[in-house]
């Protein structure tokens, strides 16, 4: 599945007073009971329903699903898969609307999470950076079922459309909506944000899907489509790769034909090099391999030829020269 990462400038804020209710939630993840003095608790805005710099956004329904999925998920550094880079764990989330409007004039919603980390010597510098507002850009990793065009509603995972993100069609802005989240993996502290209001990276996964292949499939349909600069670059790269493979294939075929003609000269000299060359032209590469293998077997069964002046195994001369008869 193809991965899409996004970031948002997170409003990370330390929690000065940890409640008993918070500690009860935190201790559901701890093996040994923790006290409020043992932990550093902070809140972070993970994602919202605003259009980000990549021309994508979560729907409100998607945010409601993520609100549930992100409870208990770990926080790491730069999407590292290493255990030692785990830094915190989310123990509660809340979807919030505060009366503001997003750029589309809709009610603005954002997903807020609360996380904790243990106060240790190792975490001391990270805690200071969070409190100082240095570590505040974050990134979430999740999967969604659908990427929906805001203009025509097409699911871009399954079918491309001609609409370009950022362009307007009859006054309607084109962007992609991330719909039906199926899982939330983690969220990370990162350096570069994509969403403007929170600091979140979305990871969208598509099993075994290759973007370039989807573009070619759309082109095969012979329907009019519009490609972005990035998609054109992908196509050119794919074409260049195919050209290189074609050159390699051509060289392999030439060597195969040469091999077949050489073997034919031994096994069927009456055909001649020119005649076998004409035969080779009509054969596919697989056909040439089959012919080459057959000639190899013919050569092996016919050769080596015994010495003319030699003797047979029973020390009697080969009076009929049978060793030279094919």
Residue, then its C-alpha position, 0 to 999 in steps of 0.5 A: x500500500x502506498x504511504x502518504x505522510x503529512x504534518x501539522x504544527x501542533x499546539x503542544x502544551x504541558x499539563x501542570x496538574x494531573x488529575x486522579x482520573x488522568x492517572x487512572x487512565x495512565x495506569x491502565x497502560x503501566x505494569x507498576x502503578x505510577x504516581x503523578x510525580x512520576x509522569x510528564x503529561x502534555x496535550x497535542x493537536x493531532x489533526x483537523x478538518x482544514x485543507x493542508x498544504x498537500x490539498x487534503x483534509x480529514x472529514x469530520x466523520x474521519x476525525x470522530x473515528x480517529x478519536x477512538x483509534x488514537x487512544x493508547x497509541x504510542x508517540x515516537x520520533x520521526x516515524x522511527x520503528x525502533x523501540x528506543x525511539x518511543x517517547x510517550x503514549x496517548x491515554x485520552x483524546x477529544x474531538x473539539x469545535x470552538x466556534x471557528x470556521x475553516x477555509x471552506x466556511x464549515x465549523x472547524x474541528x480538531x482532534x486533541x490528544x493527551x499523552x504521558x511519558x515517564x520522568x527519567x534522565x533520558x527524557x529530561x531534555x525532550x520534556x524541556x524542549x516540549x515545555x519550551x515550544x521547540x518540539x511541537x510539530x507532530x505527525x500521525x500515521x493512519x490508514x484510510x479506505x478512500x481518498x475522495x475528490x471534492x469535485x466529483x466524489x471519485x475515489x482516487x484509490x480506484x479511479x482517477x479523475x481529471x480534477x487537479x487539487x488546488x484548482x477551481x471548477x465552476x467555483x468549487x475548489x478541488x481537494x482530497x478528503x481522507x475518508x473512513x480511517x481503518x487504523x491508527x498506528x502512531x504519531x511522531x515528533x517531526x521537523x516539517x509540518x504539512x497541515x497549518x494548524x496542528x502539526x500532524x502527519x497522516x499516513x495513508x496506506x494502500x495494499x500493494x498499490x503502485x501509483x505509476x501503474x494506476x496512471x497507466x491504467x487511466x491512460x489505457x481507458x482513453x479517457x481525458x485525464x489531467x496529470x500533475x507535474x509529479x505524475x508526469x515525472x513518474x511516467x517519464x521515469x517509468x518510461x526510461x526504466x522500460x527503455x533500459x530494460x528493452x535495451x538489455x532484452x535486445x542485447x540478450x536476443x542478439x546473443x541468443x540468435x548467435x548461439x542458435x546459429x552456431x549450434x545449427x551449424x554443428x547439428x544441421x549444417x545444410x540449413x546454413x547461417x542465413x537460413x537459420x537467421x531467417x527462422x530466428x526472426x520469426x520466433x519469439x524470445x521464448x521460442x528461441x530459448x526452446x530451439x537453443x535448448x533442443x539444439x544443445x541436446x542434439x549436440x550433446x547426443x551426437x558429440x563428441x565424435x570418436x577419433x577416426x584412427x582410434x579403437x572401440x572399447x572392445x579393441x576392434x576397429x570401427x570398420x563402418x566409421x559409425x562414430x561419424x554417422x549422425 
